[in-house]
Amino acid sequence: MVNDRSFRSGRNGALRGALHAALSALLAAAASAQEGHTAPPSPQTPTKSVAAAVPRAKALAAAAQIDRLLDKGLQKRAVPPTAIVDDATFARRAWLQAVGRIPTLAEIEAFLADPAADKRQALVDRLLDSPGYTSNESNFWFDLLRVKSRQRQVSGEPFAHWIRESIRAGMPYDEFVRAMLTASGPANAEGNGATGYLLRDANMPHDAMANTLRLFLGTRVECAQCHNHPFDKWTQRDFYAMAAFYGGLRYRVELDRNLQQELRQLITDGDERDKQAARRAVQLFATGIAGSGTGMERLPEDYKYDDAKPREPIAAATIYGPDVKLPKPQLPERGRPQRGFRPQRQQPPQQLPEVDSRKVFADWLASAQNPRFARVISNRLWKRTFGRGLIEPVDDLKDDTQAVLPELETYLEKLLVELRFDLRQFERVLLLTKLFQQEALPGEPPAEGYAFQAPLLRRMTAEQVWDSMLTLLQGDVDQHLQPTDARAKEAYERQAALSNGTPEQIAELVRRPYRPDQDRIREQAAAMQRAFADLGAPEQQQARLAQRELAAARRKGDAAAADRALGKLEALGLPRPGDRAARGRDGERLRASDLLQPAPPGHPLREFGQSDRETIDASSLAATVPQALTLMNGPLASGDSQLHRALARAANDDERIRLAFLTELSRPPRPYEVAIWRDLLAKDQAKGSQDLIWVLCNCDEFRFRR
Amino acid sequence: MNIHDFRSLSRSCDDATRRQFVGSLARGLLGVTFGGLLAGASTARTPLRVLPPASGRARQLVYLFLRGGMSHLDTLDPKPGKATQGPVAALRTRADGVLLGQYLPKLADQMDKACIVRSMTSKQGAHPQAQYLMRTSFEKRGTVQHPSLGAWIHRCKGRQNPTLPGHVIVGGGADMPSAGFFPPQFQALPIGDADGGLQNAALPRGVDEQRFDRRLDLLRRMNESFAADHSQRDVAAYGEAYADAVRLMRSDDLAAFDIDRENETMRTTYGKTPFGAGCLLARRLVEHGVRCIEVVSDGWDTHADNFDRLADLLPAVDQGLAALLADLDARGLLQETMVVLATEFGRTPDIDQDQGRNHYPKAFSCLLAGGGIQGGRAHGSTDAEGREVADAAVSIQDFNATIAHALGVPLDEVVTSPDGRPFRVADKGEAVLELFA
């Protein structure tokens, strides 16, 4: 990795830089030389190689079938497919699709120079086996599952950890979904990350059911919570019958006996602060999922239809698909609704026997037999790869919904089931199709009935923009991918300490306010002080100067100056100051999937449309003014990135131009482009180089995925 | 060309007149032609129905949106003495006979300026659909993106300050309905957090205006060759965003986005919370001529611990809204600035076993102030326990029609989307004229 440090005056900078340059050259050579899984070990490298489970020939055969079915559809419509793209275009597209960022200079050069006939196919397999795949795929699921690091009652980091790890381990999709629907236990205990799914809608089991049906079965039933669905066939009663599968779901778990005693002690004997602390501890560490499901739910008080009475208990029943069997629980008396204000000591809800209805529901939903399960996910992945689903919208299927190419759609479903719901294998097949190698559609696609004579042009997602910007600023960002549990460790450690501690330790932990970010900030401050003390006097002076510059730049909102000051601090070997890290303005330079979820408001990720994770499908690709401002005047506009340095070092102007185009647009410059920039660089090399870098990262070609 | 000419010319939403006017204004101020900017959705006039003329009394809009469905009984429509009231007490306010929930004391002091609409009613009880309905007046569909009310106002009235955006949204997510099917220049400018303001609006060090212009020219040429192969709307939208961004960078009013320029007292009066900062930013933007400003607050979906959570959430709203009303009034801006406090539905009168209230669209409350609204009263009412609307029901479309009417957007004007479908600003909503003084 070529980074800032290698050209600073720092003590080890030059050596580190040289080492990194050598390493990346080595890697690039290794990568281009062989087909197999040789990525350097990274905590996010997938554990299995794609070629091991499914030989490439088989994947190619499936891709060929897809192409055949597409051809059929196009011939019927007398529309020709677009031409095959060149290597440079393919490479950029493949990197963005498979690992969510543009290729580094070394990577693109190696690929373009590779003479192998099957290099495109080999690239696909290599990328899917690389740690960047885990990062990229995590973003997809974080968005869909609305992963939030900070929620009111629980940290979302265990859930994020579980998702990353499941992707890395290649957990099949049906298992993935079943795990989320049936998870139980305390949220912060290691291994229980899947509880994060239902906890996302804590205390709102009806919303949880509606979201589940939408996400995994493409079936919108939210409206039926309140009345018979106006446009679809679901009645309110149907909705409650589904909701009954989550009957009796609880969001609190039994605490450890040990811990319970200790907390009870604090509540009875402690002072007001202790009482508060103990209650907070209960909230944080008893939060989880409990209840295997009673299979019963009461209709609401104001139920107004003739087919049942208000507050009548309804047994769980599926709205379509194969029938499910639940043991018959005893039906309780029609209870009185709860009116008015309840005193502090609450009455527990009526205890119905638990009949494992959640498992029955999960088995019904996450199965090849469910008519919508494979259909919806295969369509989502098709859309993700080619820009539009075979069915649109992807999550609002009706009984009469027809794909634009029905035969293809059926094939995709069958394929996914054959691949045993291995999403990465399915994505691999899509990336091996001819369609994936074709020129993007030049004009506006039709509103309906698009038969995929070309992939659609789309802007990069927010995460791809950020990860690509980082690639320009820092080189290979995959080198910096964190262990999948890096952010969740804190929660696990605290949970373990509370479970296993002595009474004194527990009391101490409970009293200390739980502010995970504050702990991290304190640690960072301490680390900063230690590093500072290690410096010699002249360096300490430089550091103080840089810190003053940083403070001034932040006050003025001058991102470029802040960046420069931080660069200086980094060059001196000082760790990044942490207090604004959470705000992300000059914060951690990690890939999107390793950051706080979602990024804080104002962060470039949010500016570029990252979802705020409040609702499903809340991300956006629309152009906004703040995006333009960030690209025009933000970190890349200043003169301090590894890219700027590389250009400064280059042998001549033509080389500079070539480097800039390859690094930023993943292609060599065209002759007329060389001519234009040659003139400008001849006039003023330094300014010309900066302008070149600026133009290429601001242009449409950078942000749109050709 | 004075400000009154501006106003009367912009009251007409006729494309040709407006284009001409804005074009000449632009040429005067910036030496720029606005040629293509006002192209887009066509306008058809349906002549016949006689409606009251749009009042046009309000020139600007500040729309405060509480996402999640704010409980009405604990805030704007308390029912003291009833079981459904729960533990929240009621406060007297400066408006005779109008009570507020106990967590809104500062707003109680400003009630002379505001009108609470207690008879809001809707059938939409799911968040995404209800929020969409509230902001666009239409049901969410897979096949068309409706423009938000702010975008309609922006489109009809144009920008008041040509160098600043016409529509700003503070907070909220990336997918808040904005321009919809309107051309991309009506996309709102999102500000992630009010304290951060507008980032990266200054040229980087070492780049002067001349060099910046050269960069822009090189960029234009680069983009031209890309556009030759790819003529999609999404690509063109970036051209708009960049043009807008450059205009903004060169604006004399950039400081409008910087709330750090306000003194400590002002910051404390509004409250140093995201919502308070948002309201303060809104006031600054109003002063500098931004047409529509929205501030979005999250966390109102109180299915559990409703009372504890409202006790946490409401002070920021109370303080921010009250400060905003008082401040706008003191600066003489309240008459011509409509202030709205809205939410997508209310919450159940019955309290559940988690001390929560659940979604309740049947009856809920919103608040209007300024822009010609008669303050110091409540419009409409719910029954004794807050379950049903008892009087003067106001649908979401009616509510939006009222705002549009105040801002001078004709309710009968039909705009056609690019695929040929007709839409009006508040669909079939009718303005509640009794709300105006």
Interface residues (C-beta under 8 A of the other chain):
Chain A: R152 A202 N203 M204 D207 A210 E222 C223 Q225 C226 H227 E301 P337 Q338 R339 G340 F341 R342 Q346 Q347 P349 E392 P393 D396 A440 P442 G443 E444 A447 L457 R458 R459 A462 K556 G557 D558 A559 A560 A561 R583 R585 P600 P601 G602 H603 R606 E607 G609 Q610 S611 D612 E614 T615 I616 D617 A618 S619 S620 L621 A622 A623 T624 V625 P626 Q627 A628 L629 T630 M632 N633 G634 A637 S638 G639 I676 L680 K687 Q690 D691 W694 V695 L696 N698 C699 D700 E701 R703 F704 R706
Chain B: R67 A83 T84 Q85 G86 P87 K123 Q124 G125 A126 H127 P128 Q129 G142 T143 P165 G171 G172 G173 A174 D175 S178 P184 Q187 L189 P190 I191 G192 D193 G196 G197 L198 Q199 N200 A201 A202 L203 P204 R205 G206 V207 R211 R214 R215 L218 L219 R221 M222 N223 F226 A227 D229 H230 S231 Q232 R233 D234 V235 A237 Y238 E240 A241 Y242 D244 A245 V246 L248 M249 D258 D298 G299 D301 H303 A304 D350 I351 D352 Q353 D354 Q355 G356 H359 P361 D419
